[in-house]
Amino acid sequence: MDTPAPEPLAIPHTELSADTLRNVIESFVLREGTDYGERDFLLEQKVAHVMRQLERGEARIVFDAASESIDIQRVK
């Protein structure tokens, strides 16, 4: 009998050190396929956009134990 995969765990961005948070956000915005529309943004601008979304509760950091990966997701 297969055990269902655990739900991804939300990690409050306030629980991460400044360096770790920056690295997580940079990794997210540098992924291939991240789309910011027709306008190009600098890395610093992309990081700032994601940081504001995290601070406003519009996005969250999640850890998926099954894939051992971290992602940033929009809050629905």
C-alpha positions as CSV (number, residue, x, y, z in Angstrom):
1,M,0.0,0.0,0.0
2,D,1.4,3.4,-1.0
3,T,1.6,6.1,1.5
4,P,0.3,9.4,0.2
5,A,3.0,12.1,-0.2
6,P,2.9,14.7,2.6
7,E,1.5,18.1,1.8
8,P,4.0,20.8,1.0
9,L,5.0,22.7,4.2
10,A,4.6,26.5,4.2
11,I,7.7,28.2,5.5
12,P,7.1,31.7,6.8
13,H,9.6,34.1,5.1
14,T,10.2,35.8,8.4
15,E,11.7,32.5,9.7
16,L,14.5,32.6,7.2
17,S,17.8,34.5,7.5
18,A,18.1,37.5,5.2
19,D,20.7,35.6,3.1
20,T,18.7,32.5,2.8
21,L,15.6,34.4,1.9
22,R,17.4,36.3,-0.8
23,N,18.9,33.0,-2.2
24,V,15.4,31.4,-2.3
25,I,13.9,34.4,-4.1
26,E,16.8,34.7,-6.5
27,S,16.6,31.0,-7.3
28,F,12.9,31.4,-8.0
29,V,13.1,34.4,-10.2
30,L,16.0,33.0,-12.2
31,R,14.2,29.8,-13.2
32,E,13.7,29.3,-16.8
33,G,10.1,30.0,-17.8
34,T,9.5,32.6,-15.2
35,D,7.4,35.1,-17.1
36,Y,7.2,38.8,-16.3
37,G,5.2,39.9,-19.4
38,E,6.4,42.2,-22.1
39,R,8.6,44.4,-20.0
40,D,12.1,43.3,-18.8
41,F,13.0,43.7,-15.2
42,L,16.4,43.7,-13.5
43,L,17.2,41.0,-11.0
44,E,16.9,43.4,-8.1
45,Q,13.5,44.5,-9.3
46,K,12.3,40.9,-9.6
47,V,13.6,40.1,-6.1
48,A,11.8,43.2,-4.7
49,H,8.5,42.3,-6.4
50,V,8.6,38.8,-4.9
51,M,9.6,40.1,-1.5
52,R,6.6,42.5,-1.5
53,Q,4.3,39.7,-2.4
54,L,5.6,37.6,0.5
55,E,5.3,40.6,2.9
56,R,1.7,41.2,1.8
57,G,0.8,37.6,2.1
58,E,0.1,37.3,-1.7
59,A,2.8,34.6,-2.0
60,R,4.3,32.0,0.3
61,I,7.4,29.8,0.4
62,V,6.7,26.1,0.4
63,F,9.0,23.1,1.0
64,D,8.0,19.8,-0.7
65,A,9.5,16.9,1.2
66,A,8.7,14.4,-1.6
67,S,10.9,16.3,-4.1
68,E,13.1,18.0,-1.5
69,S,12.5,21.3,-3.2
70,I,11.5,24.8,-2.3
71,D,9.1,26.9,-4.3
72,I,7.3,30.2,-4.1
73,Q,3.6,30.0,-4.8
74,R,0.9,32.6,-5.1
75,V,-1.7,32.4,-2.3
76,K,-5.1,31.7,-3.7
